[in-house]
């Protein structure tokens, strides 16, 4: 019985992290074409939710002003979630000199990002709305690259490519960046299959006509694309729309953020569970189950595998090898955690640390979900 549990747990772990990507790579060979047109330039509204972002908001707005996109087809809407610092004053100062409208809205009392977006979407005049974080730095052609995809009337939502950077703007090669490289490759394959099931909230675009107001506790960059699929439109990945975001050097802060995002994502899976009906949604249901549901609960087979491996360690063969491999892997994660303050970690420590951090965050989020907890408010990301 224990031997069977060992192999089942190992098989599930391998499927979640290697098997599903391999299947998507195969299925993507039958490409689902999209009619992208780089000359297509609809009116665009960039939406930014901010809470006490005086450190980053100026750079973010100047980044949007520098976009290579016609100024008469661009606007920025900022919703300040009852900020108590200089965020509002900075936005108004930059708006006074901007080449296109930058409008500030203030949400009182503080209700969180989702409520803030619900508030300003009706005020947007663009056919396309693009979501940006308050610290998001986009490549100069990011808006143009996102917008070009909407020339295809079958596409309802487009997500860009996020990469993590050092404080000087140089790219980071390991840890969370390695995870994003892995995710982005899967998104490329999923796009060729039809639709992706995971997006980046810092550089996402959708047709305004498809936006649905959400509950304050719902995660917009998880639920909105699912609702777009529900309406029969595609959600695609655009790797040329680049977002550079500073990596979080504070592992504890990164963990807290991952717990919050994972908890809201698990609630979103519950809210949109009908999309996991294979008879009704076919391949997309398979994707959602494999890429999201099993990924968020991968800590279950990982924990079972670790427990059974301890019991079977003396059996020799694959059982001993499995036990030793896990000891080495988690020891590397612990060493990475101990050395996290040193800056860039070597790949053999960074990847185990980030893997362990993600799965521990999912475990804590799952416990909070069982207790009925929900997260609505957020604080500026440390880094």
C-alpha angles and dihedrals in degrees: 000000000000091000090054091049089051093055095041092050092046091048092052092049092048091047094050096050104026111009098056094047089049091052092049090050090055096043091048090066086081092065121209100216124222126202102227116179118192090198092060107104113169124177108282131201117198112207123203126182112200137183118180093334099150089131096059111015097087093052090046094052093046087051090056092046088055093057115127094236132109108278092217089061097048138078137162125218118193122191113198110206095217091298114195098197132064095290095111095046092050092051092050092048093052092042091059091064102031120121091228134029118294109182127192123210124183122213113208125212101028109259106162137255099298094054089046092055091047087055099052104034092079088053093055116104097193125105087219124045120202123198120219131178117232090252099040118131112195130195111257093255097043096109092047092049093050095044094050090067092062090069081084105078091205091065118087104165134029128191125196134215121273123202127179121235141192119248089268091056097254117137123261115228107198145033112024090008091056088052091051091050088053092048093046092052090052089049091054090054093044090052090055088051092052113271139015121233099206129054141177113248092206095066111022130133133192141168108272089222090064097051114116123195108245135204114269091249095053121102106237097201089054104037100038095059090047090053089049090056089046088058091054100258129123127250111209140183120236109195092185091065097083128197120189114199127179112250117244107248091186105085093191091053090047089052092051091050091050091050091051094047093044092050092052090045092053090051088049091053088053092049092048098035092126088073088067091068105113094197089055103035103020116188094011091057089052089051094049093049094046101038100037116014096043092038094055091047097040088111088076098064089036091057093044091049092051093048095047091044090058090053094045097040093108094051093085128216118057093353094059091042091050091050093050092046092054092046090053093046097050092041087057089050090052092048089050090052091050091050097040093111091061093077123237111030123210113261093251089062102031097057096047090046094051092044091052092044092053095049094044088051090052090049092052091045091051090053091050089048090054088052090052095245121158132191121216109153128061140192128218112283115254121225 
